[in-house]
Amino acid sequence: MSGEDQLTLFKTAFSQWLLTPYSVEIRYIARKIDDANYKILSAYVAFFPIATPSPIKFTVATSKIIAGFAQLSNLTLDEINKLTNGIDLGKLSIDNLNLSLESKSGLSFYSEMISNDRWYCDAHLMILGDALEGFSAVEIAEINNELRLNELPFDGINDLLNYLRLSDCITTYKQPQIEVRISPPVDLISEDCKLSDNKLQLTLHAHPALEIEELSLAIRVFPEDLSKRLQVAKNIKWSTEHNRQVGNIEIDIQNAFASEVILMLGNNIIRRQFFDDIAKVPNRRLTTLSFFDNELERLKNGLFGQDSVAFEKAVNSLTYLLV
């Protein structure tokens, strides 16, 4: 899949998932070219369907870089679109700063959404620009000392990058980048879900403005039973609690020791998750160990034999089974 196709995949989720209100967190560090021109070294933009409890915002500047952090809560869709306008072109505007990726040879795009191995699937896009000329050792030393003298002090570049949780595009030769993540407007609440006594109980929380008709919720069970491969979203019972939609569903599942649940919104996967009935599920570690040690003969011989090395290995195997 080309980078442009991955960008399109992300844009589809962007248009379907973001609702009024949503919150956003922005972290960035950029190289100062002149007073009106800053080239992004690393930036991270994350969207959440819940309000941030105590919004934070700060900016740190030296003669050669500028960095910042902002949490913006309860944005409308219009405000989000204004904030993100041009982000697919490598542009980011915040606090009257116009930041951009160097892109003389064009931008490249990558999305984790093309992976089939993710279990929690937020919308993701990585935008990569052209590499900038690196800072000299003298320039880095100057930046470090200016950060230490700042009114909001940081112990050099590494401390600043660690606080902002950004990749190091200053002292390494990584491509400048903007990473964007969107948390979905609906999800399973795992701690409130369980499989027990032949019943699968699931709880979902959804954004108050989400059209729940766009949801799909599929299940399958183990041992395999074709009649228990079901779409069950239409059976979810919804209510409104604490400014969110809460969905509950209970499904009768006879003779199953595990179930997989697949949650989607439109054409985008949100979560795949297994739930085990702890009273029925086989010990998977025992199954694995038995494959290599039939009847656990080597384990028993190691525990009760005279070989100290074999005894240590047997104790490790027993710990693996029981912990």
N, C-alpha and C positions, 0 to 999 in steps of 0.2 A: 504494500500500500504506500503510495507516494506521500510526501509531506503535505501537499495540498489536500489530499484525501483525508489525512489525519486532522488537518485544520477544519475541514468541513464536518467531520465527525464531532469534534469539540463544539463547533458553532451550533450544531443541532441541539446538543444538551444545554448549551448556554441559553438558547431561545426558549427551551421547554422548562428548565429548572428554576431560573431566576424569577422571583416573584416579589411583590410589594407586601411587607418589608423584608429586606435581607441585610445582613451585616457584612462588612469587608475588613480584611486586615492587609496592610501593604507594608512591605519592608524593602528597602532599596539601598544601593550604594552606587554612586556614579562618579565619573571622572569629569572634572571641570575643564572645559575647553576655553570658554570665556564666560562673562557674567550672564549671558543669555543662552548658553549652549552647554549641555551636560550629556555625556555619553554613558549609558547604563553599563555597569560592570556586572551586577547581579541584582535581580529583583524578584520578589515573590508576592503574588496577589492571591488571597484566599477568600472565598465567599462562604458564609454560614447562614442557615435559616433561623438562627436564634440571635437575640440581642446580646451584645457584649456587656457584662455587668458594670464595668468602669472603663470607658473609653480612654485610650492613651495616645498621645501624639508628641513626637519630638523630632528635631532636626539637629544634626551635628555637621559642621563644615570646617574644612581646613583650606589652605590655599590651593590644594590640588584635588580634593574629593568632597563630595557631599553625601550624607547618608541620613536615612530617616525611618521612622516607624509610625504608623497610624492605624488606629482602630476606629472605624466609622460604623455607627449602629443605626439600625432601622431606616435604611435608605429605601427610597422609592425606586421603582424600575427606571424612571426617567433619570434619576440621579446616578444610578448604576451605569446606564448607557452613556451618560455624559462622562463619567469617570473612566470608563473603559473604551471610549471612542478612539480608535486607532491602535489599540493594543495589538491587533493582529498585524499591524504594520511596524511593530516594534516601538510604539510610542506610549508614554505614560505621563499623565499630567496630575500633579498633586501639589497643593499649597502654592499655586502660581508658578510652580516649576515645570518646565517642559523637558522631560527626559526622553532619550531615544537610544535605540541600539544602532551601532554602526552597521550599515547594510549596503555598502557600495557594490558588493557581489551578490546581493539578495539575501533574504532571510531563509532559514530552514526551520522545519516544524517536526516535532515528535510528540506523540500522545501515548500514554500507558493504556488508553482505552482500546487499543488494538490487541492487547494481551488477553488470552483466554484463560489465564491462570490466576487472575485476581479474584479474591473473595468479597472484599469490600471495594466497590467500584465508583469512586468519585469521578467527576469530569476533570480531565487533566490535559494540559497543553504546555509544552516546552518550546519557546521561541528562541532561536539561536542566531546571533549576529556575527559580524566579522570581528576577528581578534584585533585589539588595539595595541599600539606600541606599549611595551611593558615599562613599568616604573624602574628607574635606576635604584641601586642600593642607597644612594644618597637621598633620593626623593622619598623612599620608603622610611628612612630614618627621620626625615623631616616630618612626614605625615604622622609617624608614631609619636613624636614629641609634641606636635601641635594637638593631637588628640588628648594627650596627658595634661595639657594646659587648658583644655576647653572648659567652659563653664560647667558643662555636663561631661565630666572626665571619663575617658576610656584608656585602658593601659595598652595603647597601640592598636594596630589593625586587627590583630588576631582576637583581641578582646571584643572589639566592635563587631567583627564578623560572627563570633560565637554568640554574642547577645542577640544579633539579628537573625541568627540561624541561616546565614547565607553561604553559598559556596565561595571559595577563595578564588576570585578572578583578578586579584591584585598581585600576589606573590607567586602565583602559578600561571600557566599559559592556557587555562581553560577559556573556551569561547564565552564572551558575554552572553547573558541569558535573562529571559523573563519566564518564570514558571507560574502558571495559573492553575488553581484548583477550585472546584465548586462542589461543596457538600450537597448531597441531594436533598430535596424538600420532603422526603419521606424515608423512613428506615424502620427496620425491626428493632425492638428494644430487647436485646438478647437476654438480659437478666430476668425479664418477665415472660420468657418463652420456655416451654418445656414439653417433653414427650414422656408421659407417665400414665399407667393404668389404661393403656390402649387409647389414649386421647392426646392429640397434638394441640397445644394451646399456644397461640401466637398473639403478640401485642405489637402494634405499629403506632408511631407518632408521625403526623404529617403537618406541614405548613398550613396555617388557617386558610390561605387563599388557593390551596392546591385543589384542582378538579380531580377528585378521587376516581372518576370513571376512567382516567388514563392509566390506572394501576393494573398490573397483572401480578398474581401470586400463584406460583405453581409448586406442587409437591410431588415427591416420589418416595417410596419406602423401601426398606431392606428387612427381610429378604425381598427380592424383586417380585412385584405384583403389578402386572400391566393395568389392572383395574384401579389401582391406587395412584396412577399418574394422572393428576387432576389439576385443573385451573379452578381456584377457589375464591378469587378476589370478590366476586359478586356476593359471597356469603359473609363478608366482613361486616360487623356491626359497628357503626361510627357514632361517636359523641364528641362534644367539645369540652375540653378541660384545660384551664390555665393557658388560654389563648393558643391552643393547638388542637388539631383533630386527632382523636385517639380511636384506633381501630382494634377490635378484639374478635377472634375467631377460635372456635373449638371444633376439631375434626376427629371423627371416630376412625381409629386405625387399629385393626385387630392383628395380633400376632406379629407386630413389627418391632424390631429392636432399635431401629434408627430411621430417620427421615431427613431428606434434603429439601430445603425451602429455597425457592428462587424468586426474588422480588425484582420487578422491572417497572419502569415508568416510560410509557411510550415504547420506543425501540431501543432504549438504553437500559442495560443491566445495572442494578444498584447493589444487590447483595445476594450471595450464595452461601448458605450456612447449613451445617448438619446439626441435628439434635438427636442425642442418644437417650434411650430408656435405660438408666443405670441398673435397673433390676433385671434387664434382659440382655443387654449388649454383651457379646463375647469379648473376652480379654484379647484385644488386638496384639498386645505385646507378647502374650502367650502364644498366639497363632504364629507370629513372626519367629519367635525363638524355636518353636516346635518344628518349623520348616527346616531348620539347620541342625536341630538336636532332637531327633525322634524319641518320644517318650521321656525326654529330658534326662537321658542316661548320663551324658557328660556332666550335666549340672549336678546330679546326685553323686556321681563318682568324685567330682571335684570337692564337694562339700564334706564328704565323709572319708576321702582318701588321705594319703600321707604327703602328697605333692603340694608344697606351699604356693607355687605359682598357679597351679590349677585351682587351689582353694580360693586364691584372690580373684581369679577370673569368675569362678562360680558365685562368689559373693556379689560381684559386680552385676552378673546376670540376674541374680535374685533381686537385687535392688532395682534393676531395670523393670522387672515384672511387678514389683509391689508399690513403687513410688508413683 
